[in-house]
Amino acid sequence: MKSIFLSLVLLLSSLILPVNAHVQVAKSIKEKAILICVPGLTENPSTFKKFADDMAHYGVSTYGVDVQGYEICEPGKKQEKVDFNKTVSRVMETARILRKKHPGLPVFLLGESTGGAIALKAAALSTDLFDGLICTVPTWQVRSTIKIGSLEVLDLTVCRKRQRGMAVNLVIKRATDKQDLRDALMAVESRRQRFSIVETAKFVRFMNAGPKTASQVRDLPVLFVDGLKDKVSKPTGCAFLFNKIASQKKTYILDAEAGHLICEEGQYSRPLLLGIRNWINKAITKDIATSPEAHLISSDSVKLADSIQIKKTFECAGVSPNAIVAKRYAGQISSAN
């Protein structure tokens, strides 16, 4: 009953959404598919720019959807509250608009981090709107939640005059080991630095529903991408969500060298980009396997500790790797055939 009520609420709210709830990130000259991307915590669609440009070479035009409340409002205006359910409605409405604008083209949905949880919900509610779902490191089990929560409380109280929020900065530091990228991300002026206790509670509740939401995704091609070196979410968390996906047309890719940022800020390897491209091509041609598949992207040599974690992660996902890409390739990703 609750799920039916929520579906009605999301449908009604989608009818009053503005038609410009999405932005085009990159357009392909010879379009063969549409991709809708949902960003992670405090990010915006521009974070997918490099990924979108690369996908455009393969005939995929990319659009991004803003998550309500992630950005600082304009001076003099009231700050929007984070609302994941309204964002789910925005994603669904974007799919409807793009399907009408591009009749005959398949529409895929991709979400990264918290965007992955939002995409998962949208796909669960409206599988008919999408031809495939891609979740990269979808948020469910977050590392050090008590520490992050404590910093958020400090940000709202004794440290409220600080320009940069300590909780958000901690998440950014864990999202990437590259100092130049950290500095660039922290310097984004439009980024929300603090969230209220109510917003935080809604975030936790929405993310905790991940396994139940995953079990509602049926009869849809699904691709999960996981990073073994993710310092924000636990890799086994992503694997567990994959295991809960009801659709049997699902594929799991574990990149042994990837962190939390993957499609955002272009932090993917060439093999991973090609893996995503190949999966989309198979989904377009209806050549997706009807039973779960898994792939491992790894360097030539893997440390013993990583090997143990890789085995544990695949066991948690409930699959064994069908194929292993043993090398990373140098050179420009956009030059790949």
C-alpha positions in Angstrom: 0.0 0.0 0.0 2.8 2.4 0.9 4.6 1.8 -2.4 1.3 2.4 -4.3 0.8 5.7 -2.4 4.4 6.8 -3.1 4.0 6.0 -6.8 0.9 8.2 -6.9 2.6 11.0 -5.1 5.6 10.8 -7.5 3.3 10.8 -10.5 1.4 13.8 -9.4 4.5 15.8 -8.5 6.0 15.0 -11.9 3.1 16.7 -13.6 4.1 20.1 -12.1 7.8 19.8 -12.7 9.3 22.5 -15.0 10.2 21.3 -18.6 13.8 22.4 -18.1 14.4 20.0 -15.2 17.3 18.5 -17.2 20.3 19.7 -19.2 22.1 18.3 -22.2 25.7 17.4 -21.3 26.8 16.2 -24.7 25.2 15.4 -28.0 26.2 12.7 -30.4 26.1 13.5 -34.1 24.7 10.0 -35.0 22.4 9.3 -32.1 21.6 5.7 -31.3 20.7 6.0 -27.7 19.9 8.6 -24.9 21.6 8.5 -21.5 20.2 10.3 -18.4 22.7 10.8 -15.6 22.0 11.5 -12.0 25.0 12.9 -10.0 26.2 12.1 -6.5 26.2 14.1 -3.3 26.4 17.8 -3.8 27.4 17.4 -7.5 25.6 18.6 -10.6 25.3 17.2 -14.2 28.6 18.9 -15.4 30.5 16.3 -13.4 29.6 13.9 -16.2 31.1 16.1 -19.0 34.1 14.0 -19.8 32.2 10.8 -19.7 29.4 12.3 -21.8 31.9 13.5 -24.4 33.4 10.0 -24.6 30.0 8.4 -24.9 29.1 10.8 -27.7 31.8 9.2 -29.9 29.7 5.9 -29.6 26.4 7.4 -30.6 25.1 8.2 -27.1 23.7 11.7 -26.2 23.9 12.4 -22.5 21.5 14.5 -20.4 21.9 15.3 -16.7 19.3 15.8 -14.0 19.9 18.1 -10.9 19.2 16.6 -7.5 16.9 19.0 -5.7 18.7 20.9 -2.9 22.3 20.0 -3.8 23.3 23.4 -4.9 23.4 26.7 -3.1 20.4 28.9 -4.0 20.8 32.3 -5.6 21.2 35.3 -3.2 17.9 36.4 -1.8 16.1 33.2 -2.5 15.2 30.4 0.0 17.5 27.4 0.0 15.8 24.4 -1.6 15.6 21.4 0.7 17.1 18.1 -0.4 14.2 16.0 -1.7 15.1 12.6 -3.2 11.5 11.6 -4.0 10.9 14.8 -6.0 14.2 14.2 -7.8 13.0 10.7 -8.7 9.9 12.3 -10.2 12.2 14.7 -12.1 14.2 11.8 -13.5 11.0 10.0 -14.6 9.6 13.2 -16.2 12.9 13.8 -18.0 12.6 10.2 -19.5 9.1 11.0 -20.7 10.2 14.3 -22.3 13.2 12.7 -24.0 11.2 9.7 -25.3 8.7 12.1 -26.8 11.5 14.3 -28.3 13.5 11.3 -29.6 10.9 8.6 -30.6 12.4 5.3 -31.4 15.7 5.9 -29.5 16.4 3.7 -26.4 16.7 5.6 -23.2 19.1 4.5 -20.5 19.5 5.8 -16.9 22.8 6.1 -15.0 23.3 7.2 -11.4 26.5 7.4 -9.4 26.8 7.3 -5.7 23.6 8.8 -4.2 22.6 9.3 -7.8 22.7 5.5 -8.1 20.2 5.1 -5.3 17.9 7.7 -7.0 18.2 6.0 -10.4 17.5 2.6 -8.7 14.2 4.0 -7.3 13.2 5.6 -10.6 13.8 2.3 -12.4 11.9 0.4 -9.8 8.8 2.6 -10.2 8.9 2.9 -14.0 10.7 0.1 -15.8 8.7 1.0 -18.9 10.4 4.4 -19.2 13.9 3.0 -19.5 15.7 0.5 -21.7 18.4 -0.2 -19.2 19.8 0.9 -15.8 23.4 1.6 -14.9 24.4 2.1 -11.2 28.0 3.1 -10.5 28.9 2.7 -6.8 25.3 3.2 -5.6 25.2 4.5 -2.0 23.9 2.1 0.6 26.5 1.3 3.2 28.6 4.4 3.9 31.8 4.1 5.8 32.2 6.0 9.1 28.6 7.2 9.2 29.0 8.2 12.9 32.0 10.4 12.2 30.3 12.0 9.2 27.2 12.6 11.2 29.2 14.1 14.1 31.0 16.5 11.7 27.6 17.5 10.2 26.3 18.4 13.7 29.5 20.5 14.3 28.9 22.2 10.9 25.4 23.2 11.9 26.4 24.5 15.4 29.9 25.6 16.6 31.4 25.6 13.2 28.5 27.1 11.2 30.6 30.2 10.3 33.2 28.1 8.5 33.1 28.6 4.7 33.6 24.9 4.0 31.6 22.2 5.7 33.7 19.6 7.4 31.4 16.6 6.6 31.2 17.4 2.9 34.9 17.9 2.7 35.6 14.6 4.4 33.4 12.9 1.8 35.3 14.6 -1.0 38.6 13.6 0.4 37.5 10.0 0.5 36.0 10.2 -3.0 39.5 10.6 -4.6 43.1 10.3 -3.7 44.1 12.9 -6.3 44.9 16.1 -4.5 44.3 18.4 -7.5 40.9 16.9 -8.1 40.1 17.3 -4.4 41.0 20.9 -4.5 38.9 21.5 -7.6 35.9 19.8 -6.1 36.2 21.7 -2.8 36.5 25.0 -4.7 33.1 24.7 -6.4 31.3 27.8 -5.0 27.8 26.5 -5.8 28.2 23.3 -3.7 26.0 22.9 -0.6 28.3 22.7 2.5 25.7 21.9 5.1 22.5 19.9 5.5 19.9 20.1 8.2 19.3 17.2 10.6 16.0 16.6 8.9 17.7 16.4 5.4 20.3 14.1 6.8 17.6 11.8 8.3 15.8 11.7 5.0 19.0 10.9 3.3 19.7 7.9 5.6 16.1 6.7 5.3 16.2 6.9 1.5 19.5 5.1 1.2 18.5 2.4 3.7 15.7 1.4 1.4 18.2 0.3 -1.2 17.8 -3.4 -0.9 14.0 -3.3 -0.9 14.1 -0.9 -3.9 16.6 -3.3 -5.7 14.2 -6.2 -5.3 11.5 -4.2 -7.2 13.6 -3.8 -10.3 12.3 -6.6 -12.6 12.6 -7.4 -16.3 15.1 -4.6 -17.0 18.7 -4.9 -18.2 20.9 -3.7 -15.3 24.6 -2.9 -15.0 26.3 -2.3 -11.7 29.8 -0.9 -11.6 31.8 -1.2 -8.4 35.2 0.2 -7.3 37.3 -2.0 -5.0 39.2 1.0 -3.6 36.0 3.0 -2.8 36.6 4.8 0.5 33.1 6.3 0.8 30.9 3.2 0.4 31.8 -0.4 1.1 32.3 -2.4 -2.1 30.3 -5.3 -0.5 27.4 -2.9 -0.1 27.2 -2.3 -3.9 27.6 -6.0 -4.4 24.8 -6.8 -2.0 22.4 -4.4 -3.8 23.3 -6.1 -7.1 22.5 -9.5 -5.5 19.0 -8.1 -4.5 18.1 -6.9 -8.1 15.2 -9.1 -9.1 15.9 -8.9 -12.9 18.1 -11.7 -14.1 19.3 -9.6 -17.0 22.0 -8.1 -14.8 25.7 -7.6 -15.1 28.3 -6.7 -12.4 31.6 -5.1 -13.1 34.3 -4.8 -10.4 37.2 -2.5 -11.1 40.0 -3.5 -8.7 41.7 -0.1 -9.1 38.7 2.3 -9.1 37.6 4.4 -6.2 34.3 6.2 -5.4 34.4 8.5 -8.4 34.0 6.6 -11.6 31.9 8.2 -14.4 31.9 11.5 -12.5 35.0 13.7 -13.3 36.1 11.1 -15.8 37.7 8.8 -13.3 37.3 5.6 -15.2 39.8 3.4 -17.0 39.6 2.7 -20.7 38.6 -1.0 -20.2 35.7 0.2 -17.9 34.5 2.8 -20.4 34.5 0.1 -23.1 32.7 -2.3 -20.8 29.9 0.3 -20.3 29.8 1.0 -24.0 29.6 -2.7 -24.9 26.9 -3.3 -22.3 24.8 -0.4 -23.8 25.3 -1.8 -27.3 24.1 -5.2 -26.2 21.1 -3.6 -24.5 20.2 -1.7 -27.7 20.4 -4.9 -29.8 18.5 -6.9 -27.2 21.6 -9.1 -26.8 21.8 -8.9 -23.0 22.3 -12.3 -21.3 19.2 -13.6 -19.5 21.2 -14.8 -16.5 23.6 -12.8 -14.2 27.1 -12.0 -15.5 30.2 -10.6 -13.8 33.5 -9.1 -15.0 36.7 -8.1 -13.2 38.9 -5.3 -14.3 42.3 -5.6 -12.7 46.0 -4.9 -13.2 48.4 -7.7 -14.1 49.3 -8.3 -10.5 46.9 -8.1 -7.5 48.0 -7.9 -3.9 46.9 -10.7 -1.6 44.7 -8.5 0.4 43.0 -7.2 -2.7 42.5 -10.8 -3.9 40.8 -11.7 -0.7 38.5 -8.7 -1.0 37.8 -9.4 -4.6 36.7 -12.9 -3.8 34.5 -11.6 -0.9 32.9 -9.0 -3.1 32.0 -11.4 -5.9 30.6 -13.8 -3.3 28.4 -11.0 -1.9 27.2 -10.2 -5.4 26.3 -13.8 -5.9 28.2 -14.2 -9.1 31.6 -15.3 -10.4 33.5 -13.3 -13.0 32.8 -14.5 -16.6 35.8 -12.5 -17.9 38.8 -10.8 -16.5 40.4 -7.7 -18.2 44.0 -8.2 -17.0 45.5 -4.9 -18.2 44.8 -1.2 -18.2 45.6 0.5 -21.5 47.4 3.8 -21.8 46.3 6.6 -24.2 43.3 8.7 -24.7 40.0 7.0 -23.9 38.2 8.9 -26.7 40.5 7.3 -29.2 39.1 3.8 -28.4 37.3 2.0 -31.3 
